[in-house]
Structure formats: C-alpha cells, structure tokens
Amino acid sequence: MTYELVMPDLGATGAEIVISEWLVKPNEFVRAGSPVFTVTTDKAEMEVEAFRDGYIHQILIPAGSAVTPGSVVAL
C-alpha cells in the first residue's frame, strides 16, 4: 500500500515553507521518527520526521521548492 507523505502544519505564521534538503533518497527505507527532510520557515529551520515505517518511493517536491501545509511531498 502506498501512503502520501504530507507537509505537516508547523505553526509557521508566514505562508511559505521551503523544503531545504531531502535527507533520504527514493527507494530508501525510513523508520517512524527518523528525519526525512529539512524545511525553512519564516521563523526557523527544522527537520520533518517520518510518521510511519516505510520506503520513500518517489519525491514529488524537489529541494528549494515552497509548499503549504497539507501538500503531498512524497510517496
């Protein structure tokens, strides 16, 4: 079964969240709680963690792109 990796609501007051760097590659296994990518908001830079164990099959949003909470960033 394929799950969507969704950008969480990070509480950023600005509308823009930028994916700074992907810490995993396609087809790489990740464990729940492990960092998957970093983001930059109007207030801070932080890591976003996997919500469940699984493989990152496809990265949909490349590093350097702005996204909004709720956007699907990977499968």
Summary of the structure (lengths in Angstrom):
residues: 75
radius of gyration: 11.5
end to end distance: 10.3
largest distance: 35.5
contacts: 191
relative contact order: 0.37
helix: 0%
strand: 41%
